[in-house]
């Protein structure tokens, strides 16, 4: 959906099909947490776009 709406997705490292392997084979829970946080940001951007509101700027997104 983000791609169709031309909304940049911050997800770069893994995609949903890789979460199982990252957890069970690598045990890298931090990587999965980051992936989920990036999903939430993307969904929020889609929501804002559909409401005809400005997208969040990078400076507005708190990185933990």
ChimeraX attribute file (.defattr): number of C-alpha atoms within 10 A of each C-alpha:
attribute: neighborCount
match mode: 1-to-1
recipient: residues
	/A:1	9
	/A:2	13
	/A:3	9
	/A:4	6
	/A:5	11
	/A:6	10
	/A:7	15
	/A:8	11
	/A:9	14
	/A:10	12
	/A:11	15
	/A:12	8
	/A:13	10
	/A:14	13
	/A:15	12
	/A:16	10
	/A:17	8
	/A:18	11
	/A:19	18
	/A:20	12
	/A:21	11
	/A:22	16
	/A:23	14
	/A:24	10
	/A:25	9
	/A:26	11
	/A:27	12
	/A:28	13
	/A:29	13
	/A:30	11
	/A:31	16
	/A:32	20
	/A:33	11
	/A:34	16
	/A:35	19
	/A:36	16
	/A:37	16
	/A:38	17
	/A:39	17
	/A:40	12
	/A:41	17
	/A:42	20
	/A:43	16
	/A:44	14
	/A:45	22
	/A:46	21
	/A:47	13
	/A:48	14
	/A:49	17
	/A:50	11
	/A:51	9
	/A:52	9
	/A:53	11
	/A:54	10
	/A:55	14
	/A:56	14
	/A:57	8
	/A:58	8
	/A:59	7
	/A:60	8
	/A:61	9
	/A:62	7
	/A:63	9
	/A:64	5
